[in-house]
Amino acid sequence: MGCKNNQPRSKARISSITESVYASGIVKAQKQYNVFATVNGILREIYVTEGDRVKKGDPLFLIENQSTSLNTDNARLALELSAQNAKSNSNRLRELEVAVSLAKEKLQNDSIMYFRQKTLWSQNVGTKVDLEQRQLAYRSSGTNYISALSRYRQAKSQLNTEYQQAKNNLKISKDIESNYIIRSETDGLVYDILKEQGELITTQGPIAVLGKSENFILELQVDEYDIVKTRIKQKVLVSMDSYKGKIFNAEISKIYPIMNERSRTFTVEAIFTDQPAELYPNLTLEANIIIQTKQNALVIPREYLIDDQFVFTDEDKKIKSKVKTGLMDYKYVEIQSGLDSNQYVYKP
């Protein structure tokens, strides 16, 4: 009898209960991102240090690649040469212009001689052979003039095309060379530099971590079983080791619609509604996402529930009463039917 009287028991009682979803995560700076290079090379210059504030477009790192610099120099020289050749007073065009001028003068002279001989022939002066020779010379001069003019226009067009191609090649070389200067994608703070000067940089590894310095977000990992309960604008209660004993409020702002197959979790973002005074990226946190709250609910300790639907209602634990449950939190469970507020339940 003494043992029976010592059986742990609890009386069902009326209380408010809140259903929540547990999530773990980290603090991230808003627009926090890892800086990657788009090219491979040696890290020659580091223009910033941890804690520096930067503006969008500010240079962060310089990666050295000798062949790229040489290609840019070659493209610049080619542009200068093609620009000189494309000028109207360039040697190549002047030679072709002279050829056109000479061909035109010869055409004019042969034209005069032909029509003069034609007039004489109409007056029965001269021979037909003279007329045919003048006609042949006139036609030949015309062909030569057209050919010289065509060569001039073709050369001018070709030189202009080469000039435009040289401009494009220089632009491409400069664009490629600009890839070796890594710039900030946002206004913010340099949180971490992951490489040292002289190291080999590849496109596979991050170089630094940047992000906003004023605003922070919470990156939470929610289990696949709980994601269907999670909604935008739901309240989140946040605790951090950095602020032991304090609870901060946040709100769900974004739910990523794909599951991480390895961890079987979904990534959910939240924003503080009362942000702590001091925060740093990658601080760990634990969170409870409030699903719903119910007032005046009949509750019992969650540890007294058996198989999610039974409770012991006698000291001997022989009577299993079936109950219908409702909301649950980490400590209590709502009993919707099967018990009243006057009954005791016994711990299994």
Secondary structure, 3 states (H helix, E strand, C coil): CHHHHCCCEEECEEEEEEEEEEEEEEEEECCCEEECCCCCEEEEEECCCCCCEECCCCEEEEEECHHHHHHHHHHHHHHHHHHHHHCCCCHHHHHHHHHHHHHHHHHHHHHHHHHHHHHHHHCCCCCHHHHHHHHHHHHHHHHHHHHHHHHHHHHHHHHHHHHHHHHHHHHHHHHHHHCCEEECCCCEEEEEECCCCCCEECCCCCCEEEECCCCEEEEEEEECCCHHHCCCCCEEEEEEHHHCCCCEEEEEEEEEEEEECCCCEEEEEEEECCCCCCCCCCCEEEEEEEEEEEEEEEEEEHHHCECCCEEECCCCCCCEEECEEEEECCCEEEEEECCCCCCEEECC
